[in-house]
């Protein structure tokens, strides 16, 4: 990936927040409004992964998630950049649970569960938490804002706060207005335009973003783009069934129906591609599993026996050891494993 420099000016206006009301998927479909989704394009800077969300074909926000293994103490690990008409605003969570933050983003934007595969962390639907305004590496109401802004080296000041476990986050894209005197909103706009181009399949979005950012002359670090080119694809499922939980006689069909509860574990793969401006383009396959509850039945017919409920006959009736269906995908109490598979570049 070529070297980049980035800047973002965060406009902290309370009225901006009011323009982003929560809306359900069904309401958007019914009214013909742009459908919210998660982009298949993501990018990395240092220890942060940036996940764009879309409103139709337009990038409407970018969620930054820090590598959990690098967090110290009370470090901020999730920052949300939301797009307005001509500016971007940043918010962050004090709660370190990234799944709750993603759950909030899903609810706020009305993003369907069908896009859960594209989040680096499985969203939590319960106990979601609300973000607070964020600026220059800390929450906007933190007294350290003034200290950081007055520092001769704001980036180093924020880095030191992060290193000692303070409630801070060092994101180069967010600190560029302090470190390089650049307009970070223009940098995020260039990135958003590149993502939109890449998602539309109408051009090289990464190169477009690079060209736009270079004209601003702000970035001196690497941004690595990664995108999904196929999948997720279901490979197969394995089920573990207990004994029948109940049975019922369906006289109209002369059939005995036995109901089974079990657990299904399904394996999925996806193919991803990365192009960095410091190494070569590469593709690789990632794998993850989904485990959850399933229900299924077995059906046995008794037409030749006079359509008599076998439970009323001598010896009664015993259900078979398992259902007669193929193992289905999980339908409840779902648990995902993280995607695994190391990119070769």
C-alpha positions as CSV (number, residue, x, y, z in Angstrom):
1,X,0.0,0.0,0.0
2,X,1.3,3.4,-0.8
3,X,2.1,5.8,2.0
4,X,-0.8,8.0,3.1
5,X,-1.3,11.0,5.3
6,X,-4.8,11.7,6.9
7,X,-6.7,14.5,8.5
8,X,-10.2,15.0,10.1
9,X,-11.9,18.0,11.5
10,X,-14.6,16.9,13.8
11,X,-17.5,19.4,14.0
12,X,-19.1,18.9,17.4
13,X,-22.7,20.2,16.9
14,X,-25.5,18.8,19.0
15,X,-27.9,19.4,16.1
16,X,-25.9,17.0,14.0
17,X,-26.9,14.1,16.3
18,X,-30.5,15.0,16.0
19,X,-30.5,14.2,12.3
20,X,-29.7,10.5,12.9
21,X,-32.9,9.0,14.2
22,X,-33.3,5.2,14.6
23,X,-35.3,3.5,11.9
24,X,-36.2,-0.1,11.3
25,X,-35.5,-2.1,8.2
26,X,-39.1,-2.6,7.4
27,X,-39.9,1.1,7.6
28,X,-37.0,1.9,5.3
29,X,-38.2,-0.7,2.7
30,X,-41.8,0.5,2.9
31,X,-40.9,4.1,2.4
32,X,-38.2,3.5,-0.3
33,X,-35.4,5.0,1.8
34,X,-31.8,3.9,1.3
35,X,-31.3,0.5,3.0
36,X,-28.6,0.5,5.7
37,X,-25.9,-2.1,5.5
38,X,-22.3,-2.9,6.4
39,X,-19.7,-2.4,3.7
40,X,-17.6,-5.3,2.5
41,X,-14.7,-3.0,2.4
42,X,-12.7,-2.4,5.6
43,X,-9.3,-0.8,6.2
44,X,-6.7,-0.9,9.0
45,X,-4.4,1.8,10.5
46,X,-2.0,0.7,13.2
47,X,-4.1,-1.3,15.8
48,X,-7.4,-0.1,14.5
49,X,-9.9,-1.7,12.0
50,X,-12.3,0.7,10.4
51,X,-15.7,-0.7,9.3
52,X,-17.9,1.5,7.1
53,X,-21.6,1.4,7.2
54,X,-23.8,2.3,4.2
55,X,-27.1,4.0,3.6
56,X,-27.9,2.7,0.2
57,X,-24.8,3.4,-1.9
58,X,-23.5,6.2,0.4
59,X,-21.1,5.7,3.3
60,X,-22.9,7.2,6.3
61,X,-20.5,6.3,9.1
62,X,-17.2,4.5,9.9
63,X,-16.8,2.5,13.1
64,X,-13.2,2.2,14.4
65,X,-12.4,-0.9,16.5
66,X,-9.1,-1.3,18.3
67,X,-7.4,-4.7,18.5
68,X,-8.5,-6.0,21.9
69,X,-5.1,-7.5,22.7
70,X,-3.5,-4.0,22.7
71,X,-5.8,-2.4,25.2
72,X,-4.4,-1.2,28.5
73,X,-6.5,-0.2,31.5
74,X,-9.4,2.1,30.6
75,X,-8.3,2.7,27.0
76,X,-11.1,3.6,24.6
77,X,-11.5,0.8,22.2
78,X,-14.5,1.8,20.0
79,X,-14.9,5.2,18.2
80,X,-17.7,6.0,15.8
81,X,-17.3,8.6,13.0
82,X,-20.6,9.8,11.6
83,X,-21.0,11.6,8.4
84,X,-23.1,14.8,8.0
85,X,-23.6,16.9,4.9
86,X,-20.2,18.5,4.9
87,X,-18.6,17.3,8.1
88,X,-17.9,14.3,10.4
89,X,-18.5,14.0,14.1
90,X,-16.8,11.5,16.4
91,X,-18.3,9.6,19.3
92,X,-16.8,6.9,21.6
93,X,-17.7,4.4,24.2
94,X,-16.2,4.0,27.7
95,X,-17.5,0.5,27.9
96,X,-14.8,-1.8,26.6
97,X,-17.3,-4.4,25.2
98,X,-17.2,-3.8,21.5
99,X,-20.1,-6.2,20.9
100,X,-22.4,-3.8,22.8
101,X,-21.1,-0.8,20.8
102,X,-21.7,-2.6,17.5
103,X,-25.2,-3.5,18.8
104,X,-25.9,0.2,19.4
105,X,-24.7,1.1,15.9
106,X,-27.0,-1.6,14.4
107,X,-30.0,-0.3,16.3
108,X,-29.3,3.3,15.7
109,X,-28.9,2.9,11.9
110,X,-31.4,0.0,11.5
111,X,-28.9,-2.4,10.1
112,X,-30.3,-5.9,9.6
113,X,-29.0,-9.1,11.3
114,X,-28.2,-10.4,7.8
115,X,-25.0,-8.3,7.9
116,X,-23.7,-9.7,11.2
117,X,-21.1,-11.7,9.3
118,X,-19.3,-8.5,8.2
119,X,-18.7,-7.2,11.7
120,X,-15.3,-8.1,13.1
121,X,-17.1,-8.8,16.4
122,X,-20.5,-10.4,16.8
123,X,-23.0,-7.7,17.8
124,X,-24.7,-7.8,21.1
125,X,-28.5,-7.1,20.9
126,X,-29.0,-6.7,24.7
127,X,-27.4,-4.3,27.0
128,X,-26.1,-1.9,24.3
129,X,-24.4,1.2,25.5
130,X,-24.6,4.8,24.3
131,X,-21.5,6.7,23.1
132,X,-20.3,10.2,24.1
133,X,-18.8,13.0,22.0
134,X,-15.1,12.4,21.3
135,X,-12.3,14.8,20.2
136,X,-8.5,14.7,19.9
137,X,-8.1,11.3,21.5
138,X,-10.4,11.7,24.5
139,X,-14.0,12.4,25.5
140,X,-14.9,16.0,24.8
141,X,-15.7,16.7,28.4
142,X,-12.3,15.4,29.6
143,X,-10.1,18.2,31.0
144,X,-7.2,16.7,29.1
145,X,-8.6,18.1,25.9
146,X,-7.0,21.4,26.6
147,X,-3.7,19.8,27.6
148,X,-3.6,17.8,24.4
149,X,-4.4,20.8,22.2
150,X,-1.8,22.9,23.9
151,X,0.9,20.3,23.7
152,X,3.9,20.7,21.3
153,X,3.4,17.1,20.3
154,X,-0.3,16.2,20.6
155,X,0.2,12.8,19.1
156,X,2.9,11.9,21.6
157,X,0.7,13.2,24.5
158,X,-2.2,11.0,23.5
159,X,0.1,8.0,23.0
160,X,1.4,8.5,26.5
161,X,-2.1,8.6,27.9
162,X,-3.0,5.4,26.1
163,X,0.2,3.7,27.3
164,X,-0.6,4.4,31.0
165,X,-4.2,3.1,30.6
166,X,-6.1,6.3,30.5
167,X,-9.5,6.7,28.8
168,X,-7.9,7.7,25.5
169,X,-7.5,6.5,22.0
170,X,-4.7,7.3,19.6
171,X,-6.2,7.2,16.1
172,X,-3.9,8.9,13.5
173,X,-6.9,9.7,11.3
174,X,-8.6,11.5,14.1
175,X,-5.5,13.5,15.3
176,X,-4.3,14.8,12.0
177,X,-5.9,18.2,12.4
178,X,-3.6,18.6,15.4
179,X,-0.5,16.9,14.2
180,X,-0.4,18.0,10.5
181,X,-2.8,20.9,10.6
182,X,-5.0,19.0,8.1
183,X,-8.8,18.9,7.7
184,X,-9.7,15.4,8.8
185,X,-13.2,15.7,7.3
186,X,-11.6,16.0,3.9
187,X,-9.6,12.8,4.6
188,X,-12.7,10.9,5.7
189,X,-14.6,12.2,2.6
190,X,-11.8,10.9,0.3
191,X,-11.9,7.5,2.1
192,X,-15.7,7.4,1.9
193,X,-15.7,8.2,-1.8
194,X,-13.2,5.4,-2.4
195,X,-15.3,2.9,-0.4
196,X,-18.4,3.9,-2.4
197,X,-16.6,3.4,-5.7
198,X,-15.2,0.0,-4.6
199,X,-18.7,-1.1,-3.3
200,X,-20.3,-0.1,-6.6
201,X,-17.9,-2.1,-8.6
202,X,-17.3,0.8,-10.9
203,X,-13.6,1.4,-10.3
204,X,-10.6,1.1,-8.0
205,X,-11.8,2.7,-4.8
206,X,-8.5,2.3,-3.0
207,X,-6.6,4.1,-5.8
208,X,-9.3,6.8,-5.9
209,X,-9.0,7.4,-2.2
210,X,-5.2,7.5,-2.4
211,X,-5.2,10.0,-5.2
212,X,-7.7,12.2,-3.3
213,X,-5.8,12.1,-0.1
214,X,-2.4,12.7,-1.7
215,X,-3.7,16.0,-3.1
216,X,-4.3,17.1,0.5
217,X,-0.6,16.3,1.4
218,X,-1.5,15.2,5.0
219,X,-0.8,11.5,5.3
220,X,2.5,9.8,6.1
221,X,1.4,6.4,7.3
222,X,-0.1,3.3,5.8
223,X,-3.8,2.5,5.3
224,X,-4.4,-1.2,4.5
225,X,-7.6,-1.9,2.6
226,X,-9.3,-5.3,2.9
227,X,-12.5,-6.5,1.3
228,X,-14.6,-9.6,1.0
229,X,-14.7,-10.9,-2.6
230,X,-16.9,-14.0,-1.9
231,X,-18.9,-15.6,0.9
232,X,-19.8,-16.2,3.5
233,X,-20.4,-19.7,2.1
234,X,-21.9,-22.6,4.1
235,X,-19.7,-25.6,4.1
236,X,-21.8,-27.9,6.3
237,X,-23.5,-28.4,9.6
238,X,-23.3,-31.1,12.3
239,X,-26.1,-31.6,14.8
240,X,-26.3,-33.2,18.2
241,X,-29.8,-34.4,19.1
242,X,-31.2,-35.4,22.5
243,X,-34.1,-37.7,22.8
244,X,-37.6,-36.7,21.5
245,X,-39.0,-33.9,23.7
246,X,-42.6,-34.8,22.7
247,X,-44.8,-36.6,20.2
248,X,-48.2,-36.2,18.7
249,X,-50.6,-38.2,16.6
250,X,-51.8,-36.5,13.4
251,X,-54.9,-38.6,12.6
252,X,-55.6,-36.7,9.4
253,X,-52.3,-38.0,8.0
254,X,-52.2,-41.3,10.0
255,X,-48.7,-40.1,11.2
256,X,-46.9,-40.0,14.5
257,X,-44.8,-36.8,14.8
258,X,-41.9,-36.7,17.2
259,X,-40.2,-33.4,18.1
260,X,-36.5,-33.1,18.8
261,X,-34.4,-30.3,20.2
262,X,-30.6,-30.1,19.5
263,X,-27.6,-28.1,18.8
264,X,-26.2,-27.3,15.3
265,X,-22.7,-26.2,14.5
266,X,-22.2,-24.9,11.0
267,X,-18.9,-24.0,9.2
268,X,-18.7,-21.0,6.9
269,X,-15.9,-19.7,4.7
270,X,-15.2,-16.4,2.9
271,X,-12.5,-15.2,0.6
272,X,-10.9,-11.9,1.3
273,X,-8.5,-9.7,-0.6
274,X,-6.0,-7.2,0.7
275,X,-3.9,-4.7,-1.2
276,X,-1.4,-2.6,0.7
277,X,0.8,0.1,-0.6
278,X,3.9,-1.4,1.0
279,X,3.5,-5.0,-0.3
280,X,1.7,-7.1,-2.8
281,X,-2.0,-7.9,-3.3
282,X,-3.1,-11.2,-1.9
283,X,-6.2,-13.3,-1.3
284,X,-6.9,-15.8,1.5
285,X,-9.7,-17.9,2.9
286,X,-11.2,-17.4,6.4
287,X,-13.3,-19.8,8.4
288,X,-15.7,-19.4,11.3
289,X,-18.4,-21.5,12.9
290,X,-21.9,-20.7,14.2
291,X,-23.5,-22.8,16.9
292,X,-27.0,-22.6,18.2
293,X,-30.3,-24.3,19.0
294,X,-32.3,-26.2,16.4
295,X,-35.6,-28.1,16.3
296,X,-36.6,-30.8,13.9
297,X,-39.1,-33.7,13.7
298,X,-39.5,-37.3,12.6
299,X,-42.6,-38.6,10.9
300,X,-43.8,-42.2,10.9
301,X,-47.0,-43.3,9.0
302,X,-49.4,-46.0,10.2
303,X,-51.8,-46.2,7.2
304,X,-51.4,-49.9,6.8
305,X,-52.2,-50.5,10.4
306,X,-55.7,-49.0,10.1
307,X,-54.6,-45.5,11.0
308,X,-54.6,-46.3,14.7
309,X,-52.6,-44.2,17.1
310,X,-49.7,-46.6,18.0
311,X,-49.6,-45.2,21.5
312,X,-52.9,-47.0,22.2
313,X,-51.6,-50.4,21.1
314,X,-49.9,-52.9,23.4
315,X,-46.3,-51.9,23.9
316,X,-47.1,-48.3,23.1
317,X,-44.8,-46.2,20.8
318,X,-41.2,-45.2,21.1
319,X,-39.8,-42.3,19.0
320,X,-36.7,-43.0,17.0
321,X,-33.3,-41.8,18.4
322,X,-33.2,-38.7,16.1
323,X,-35.2,-36.7,13.6
324,X,-35.4,-37.5,9.9
325,X,-34.4,-34.1,8.6
326,X,-31.0,-32.8,7.4
327,X,-29.1,-30.9,10.0
328,X,-30.4,-27.3,9.8
329,X,-28.5,-24.0,10.5
330,X,-28.9,-22.7,14.0
331,X,-32.0,-20.7,14.8
332,X,-31.6,-19.5,18.3
333,X,-29.1,-18.8,21.1
334,X,-26.4,-18.3,18.4
335,X,-22.7,-18.2,19.2
336,X,-20.1,-17.3,16.5
337,X,-16.4,-18.0,16.6
338,X,-14.2,-15.2,15.2
339,X,-13.1,-15.5,11.6
340,X,-9.7,-17.3,11.4
341,X,-7.2,-17.3,8.6
342,X,-4.1,-15.2,8.3
343,X,-3.6,-13.0,5.3
344,X,-0.3,-13.7,3.6
345,X,0.4,-10.0,3.1
